[in-house]
Amino acid sequence: MQLYNKIMQYFWLAAAIIIFVLTTYMSIVEGLNKWVFYYVFVVIALLMFFMKKWMVKRMEKHMKFLEEQQNRQEN
């Protein structure tokens, strides 16, 4: 599960970078007015990256808490 979480986290970062580069290129070629809306997808991908990062940290803290609880019950 940790490998999947890392892969998906960096997938969203890569998606944000690729979308940003392509949108910027197309804005230069065809005009900003036509492509400015697509920057919303960059923001969404970045939000997904940071949300995934936050959730992974939260899950790790919760797993440590559960381990501590289990160790207390055994002793």
Backbone as a chain_set.jsonl record, in Angstrom:
{"seq": "MQLYNKIMQYFWLAAAIIIFVLTTYMSIVEGLNKWVFYYVFVVIALLMFFMKKWMVKRMEKHMKFLEEQQNRQEN", "coords": {"N": [[0.819, -1.188, 0.0], [2.014, 1.216, 0.675], [3.756, 1.656, -1.44], [1.966, 2.039, -3.556], [0.724, 4.401, -2.66], [2.877, 6.228, -2.757], [3.448, 6.164, -5.507], [1.048, 7.184, -6.596], [1.036, 9.679, -5.421], [3.241, 10.98, -6.605], [2.392, 10.753, -9.207], [0.324, 12.65, -9.377], [1.792, 14.972, -8.992], [3.481, 14.903, -11.236], [1.528, 15.011, -13.227], [0.508, 17.592, -12.78], [2.744, 19.154, -13.429], [3.159, 18.472, -16.14], [0.697, 19.243, -17.297], [0.823, 21.99, -16.734], [3.073, 22.781, -18.256], [2.257, 22.104, -20.893], [-0.095, 23.652, -21.13], [0.929, 26.23, -20.805], [2.618, 26.369, -23.043], [0.729, 26.107, -25.133], [-0.727, 28.395, -24.609], [1.071, 30.373, -25.287], [1.389, 29.855, -27.996], [-1.264, 29.885, -29.125], [-2.607, 31.886, -27.817], [-3.396, 33.464, -24.74], [-5.99, 33.925, -23.811], [-7.571, 31.865, -24.778], [-6.614, 29.581, -23.488], [-6.369, 29.965, -20.758], [-8.224, 28.979, -18.909], [-7.528, 26.314, -18.544], [-5.561, 26.222, -16.645], [-6.802, 25.753, -14.3], [-6.916, 23.005, -14.058], [-4.293, 22.427, -13.454], [-4.096, 23.497, -10.9], [-5.944, 21.85, -9.592], [-4.674, 19.332, -9.844], [-2.351, 19.836, -8.342], [-3.525, 20.296, -5.844], [-4.522, 17.727, -5.389], [-2.095, 16.336, -5.161], [-0.989, 17.488, -2.782], [-3.027, 16.851, -1.003], [-2.955, 14.068, -1.044], [-0.403, 13.684, 0.017], [-0.766, 14.732, 2.611], [-2.743, 12.98, 3.568], [-1.362, 10.529, 3.584], [0.605, 10.986, 5.542], [-1.101, 11.341, 7.703], [-2.306, 8.812, 7.829], [-0.058, 7.234, 8.474], [0.563, 8.224, 11.042], [-1.748, 7.415, 12.361], [-1.547, 4.638, 12.135], [0.726, 4.179, 13.728], [-0.328, 4.981, 16.173], [-2.299, 3.012, 16.534], [-0.66, 0.753, 16.781], [0.665, 1.367, 19.185], [-1.511, 1.322, 20.927], [-2.204, -1.369, 20.751], [0.108, -2.556, 21.78], [-0.022, -1.626, 24.411], [-2.291, -2.952, 25.316], [-1.443, -5.577, 25.251], [0.455, -5.654, 27.24]], "CA": [[0.0, 0.0, 0.0], [2.884, 2.377, 0.709], [4.258, 1.871, -2.794], [0.851, 2.617, -4.313], [0.538, 5.789, -2.228], [3.983, 7.027, -3.295], [3.265, 6.266, -6.957], [-0.059, 8.098, -6.875], [1.435, 11.021, -5.003], [4.099, 11.563, -7.635], [1.592, 10.841, -10.425], [-0.372, 13.94, -9.371], [2.797, 16.02, -9.188], [3.879, 14.848, -12.646], [0.387, 15.497, -14.011], [0.462, 19.052, -12.637], [3.86, 19.733, -14.194], [2.906, 18.263, -17.576], [-0.423, 20.11, -17.688], [1.311, 23.364, -16.702], [3.955, 23.011, -19.405], [1.46, 22.082, -22.119], [-0.996, 24.801, -21.144], [1.737, 27.425, -21.038], [3.042, 26.331, -24.452], [-0.425, 26.4, -25.992], [-1.079, 29.803, -24.376], [2.0, 31.19, -26.069], [1.153, 29.613, -29.426], [-2.606, 30.245, -29.59], [-3.151, 33.021, -27.08], [-3.736, 33.179, -23.346], [-7.444, 33.958, -23.605], [-8.161, 30.575, -25.131], [-6.073, 28.491, -22.676], [-6.243, 30.328, -19.348], [-9.105, 28.126, -18.104], [-6.895, 25.019, -18.298], [-4.728, 26.307, -15.445], [-7.608, 25.183, -13.214], [-6.517, 21.605, -13.932], [-2.995, 22.439, -12.769], [-4.397, 23.719, -9.488], [-6.591, 20.631, -9.088], [-3.646, 18.289, -9.714], [-1.512, 20.19, -7.193], [-4.318, 20.031, -4.647], [-4.54, 16.28, -5.202], [-0.766, 15.965, -4.678], [-0.848, 17.859, -1.38], [-4.017, 16.092, -0.236], [-2.424, 12.709, -0.917], [0.725, 13.769, 0.946], [-1.336, 14.93, 3.936], [-3.444, 11.764, 3.977], [-0.367, 9.495, 3.873], [1.151, 11.304, 6.863], [-2.165, 11.091, 8.674], [-2.456, 7.366, 7.942], [1.105, 6.727, 9.2], [0.382, 8.559, 12.454], [-2.82, 6.575, 12.884], [-1.017, 3.277, 12.263], [1.578, 4.184, 14.922], [-1.221, 5.046, 17.319], [-2.91, 1.684, 16.704], [0.382, -0.134, 17.297], [0.85, 1.697, 20.59], [-2.686, 0.819, 21.64], [-2.112, -2.822, 20.787], [1.187, -2.884, 22.703], [-0.515, -1.362, 25.763], [-3.243, -4.0, 25.676], [-0.703, -6.823, 25.455], [1.22, -5.554, 28.507]], "C": [[0.87, 1.262, 0.0], [3.433, 2.694, -0.676], [3.188, 2.519, -3.661], [0.663, 4.089, -3.958], [1.634, 6.69, -2.773], [3.819, 7.23, -4.806], [2.168, 7.27, -7.287], [0.271, 9.53, -6.482], [2.267, 11.681, -6.09], [3.413, 11.592, -9.004], [0.917, 12.211, -10.499], [0.598, 15.093, -9.557], [3.239, 16.067, -10.65], [2.756, 15.366, -13.54], [0.302, 17.016, -13.952], [1.551, 19.711, -13.472], [3.601, 19.632, -15.689], [1.779, 19.177, -18.059], [0.018, 21.572, -17.717], [2.162, 23.678, -17.926], [3.15, 23.06, -20.698], [0.531, 23.287, -22.224], [-0.231, 26.095, -21.417], [2.185, 27.494, -22.491], [1.885, 26.708, -25.375], [-0.896, 27.848, -25.796], [-0.194, 30.725, -25.193], [1.689, 31.068, -27.553], [-0.189, 30.182, -29.882], [-3.232, 31.424, -28.857], [-3.652, 32.618, -25.705], [-5.241, 33.114, -23.118], [-8.104, 32.614, -23.855], [-7.766, 29.473, -24.14], [-6.01, 28.798, -21.188], [-7.089, 29.441, -18.439], [-8.423, 26.815, -17.718], [-5.919, 25.05, -17.121], [-5.486, 25.806, -14.211], [-7.204, 23.723, -12.986], [-5.15, 21.466, -13.263], [-3.223, 22.581, -11.267], [-5.033, 22.474, -8.876], [-5.572, 19.518, -8.887], [-2.712, 18.58, -8.544], [-2.253, 19.959, -5.88], [-4.394, 18.538, -4.356], [-3.201, 15.776, -4.671], [-0.632, 16.261, -3.188], [-1.845, 17.127, -0.489], [-3.523, 14.664, -0.009], [-1.275, 12.682, 0.09], [0.226, 13.89, 2.379], [-2.008, 13.656, 4.447], [-2.47, 10.635, 4.311], [0.246, 9.74, 5.244], [0.129, 11.005, 7.951], [-2.346, 9.6, 8.908], [-1.289, 6.761, 8.723], [0.996, 7.024, 10.692], [-0.685, 7.675, 13.098], [-2.34, 5.136, 13.07], [-0.094, 3.163, 13.473], [0.73, 4.204, 16.19], [-1.858, 3.689, 17.583], [-1.903, 0.674, 17.241], [0.625, 0.111, 18.778], [-0.305, 1.179, 21.435], [-2.616, -0.697, 21.795], [-1.02, -3.259, 21.764], [0.758, -2.655, 24.156], [-1.469, -2.452, 26.225], [-2.54, -5.323, 25.951], [0.041, -6.801, 26.782], [0.334, -5.396, 29.659]], "O": [[0.501, 2.266, -0.609], [3.56, 3.862, -1.045], [3.477, 3.446, -4.418], [0.468, 4.926, -4.839], [1.351, 7.806, -3.21], [4.025, 8.33, -5.317], [2.343, 8.116, -8.165], [-0.165, 10.479, -7.134], [2.013, 12.829, -6.453], [3.808, 12.371, -9.871], [0.93, 12.858, -11.545], [0.268, 16.084, -10.208], [3.357, 17.145, -11.232], [3.014, 16.083, -14.507], [0.049, 17.661, -14.97], [1.305, 20.712, -14.145], [3.801, 20.599, -16.423], [1.895, 19.811, -19.108], [-0.366, 22.316, -18.62], [1.99, 24.721, -18.557], [3.343, 23.962, -21.513], [0.393, 23.874, -23.297], [-0.693, 26.951, -22.172], [2.138, 28.56, -23.104], [2.042, 27.525, -26.282], [-1.412, 28.456, -26.733], [-0.654, 31.735, -25.725], [1.72, 32.058, -28.283], [-0.259, 30.877, -30.895], [-4.293, 31.904, -29.256], [-4.256, 31.559, -25.534], [-5.708, 32.316, -22.305], [-9.093, 32.273, -23.206], [-8.521, 28.516, -23.97], [-5.616, 27.923, -20.416], [-6.697, 29.182, -17.302], [-8.719, 26.261, -16.659], [-5.494, 23.995, -16.651], [-4.874, 25.473, -13.196], [-7.159, 23.262, -11.845], [-4.894, 20.477, -12.577], [-2.615, 21.87, -10.466], [-4.691, 22.09, -7.757], [-5.601, 18.831, -7.866], [-2.321, 17.659, -7.827], [-1.665, 19.477, -4.912], [-4.335, 18.129, -3.196], [-3.171, 14.885, -3.821], [-0.213, 15.399, -2.416], [-1.535, 16.817, 0.661], [-3.658, 14.12, 1.086], [-1.183, 11.771, 0.914], [0.744, 13.219, 3.271], [-1.862, 13.295, 5.615], [-2.726, 9.86, 5.232], [0.394, 8.804, 6.03], [0.476, 10.471, 9.005], [-2.519, 9.164, 10.046], [-1.498, 5.872, 9.548], [1.306, 6.164, 11.517], [-0.538, 7.242, 14.241], [-2.691, 4.488, 14.056], [-0.126, 2.152, 14.175], [1.043, 3.519, 17.163], [-1.948, 3.262, 18.734], [-2.253, -0.17, 18.066], [0.776, -0.839, 19.546], [-0.097, 0.66, 22.531], [-2.936, -1.236, 22.855], [-1.204, -4.229, 22.498], [1.144, -3.422, 25.038], [-1.457, -2.834, 27.395], [-2.99, -6.104, 26.79], [0.233, -7.855, 27.389], [0.805, -5.298, 30.792]]}, "num_chains": 1, "name": "protein.A"}
